[in-house]
């Protein structure tokens, strides 16, 4: 989702969400002829990212 804060779309805020439905599982099984290995990885599950952008191409005059 992106929101423009100025009339000329020079300044904007963007909100992004990752893994909102908790679908990224971090467990892997490796099976060979005589062993079974379970690998559990720690990772960031669910997070949000807020980004602000300013368009510098119009800075100092009209383009």
C-alpha positions in Angstrom: 0.0 0.0 0.0 1.4 3.4 -1.0 0.2 6.8 0.1 1.3 10.0 -1.6 1.7 13.0 0.8 2.2 15.8 -1.8 0.2 16.9 -4.7 3.0 16.2 -7.2 3.7 12.7 -5.8 7.2 13.8 -4.6 6.8 12.4 -1.1 5.2 9.0 -0.4 4.9 6.4 2.4 4.7 2.7 1.6 3.7 -0.1 4.0 4.6 -3.7 3.2 3.7 -6.8 5.2 5.5 -10.2 5.0 4.3 -13.6 5.9 0.9 -12.3 7.0 -0.7 -15.8 7.1 2.3 -17.5 8.8 2.9 -19.9 5.9 6.7 -19.9 5.8 7.7 -22.9 7.9 11.3 -23.4 8.8 11.6 -27.2 9.3 13.3 -29.4 6.7 13.8 -33.2 6.8 16.6 -34.9 5.0 16.2 -38.7 4.7 18.9 -41.0 3.4 19.3 -44.8 3.6 20.3 -44.9 7.2 19.7 -41.4 8.7 16.9 -38.9 9.2 18.0 -35.4 9.8 15.6 -32.6 11.0 16.8 -29.1 10.4 15.1 -26.2 12.1 16.0 -22.7 11.1 15.3 -19.5 13.1 13.9 -16.7 11.0 11.8 -13.6 11.2 8.2 -14.8 10.8 5.9 -11.9 10.4 7.0 -8.3 10.0 5.9 -5.0 8.5 8.1 -2.5 6.7 7.3 1.2 6.5 9.3 3.1 3.8 9.3 6.8 3.0 10.4 8.1 -0.4 11.2 11.6 -1.7 11.7 12.1 -5.4 14.8 14.3 -5.8 14.6 14.6 -9.6 12.3 17.6 -9.1 14.5 19.2 -6.4 15.5 22.8 -7.1 13.1 23.5 -10.0 10.6 22.2 -12.4 11.3 19.2 -14.7 
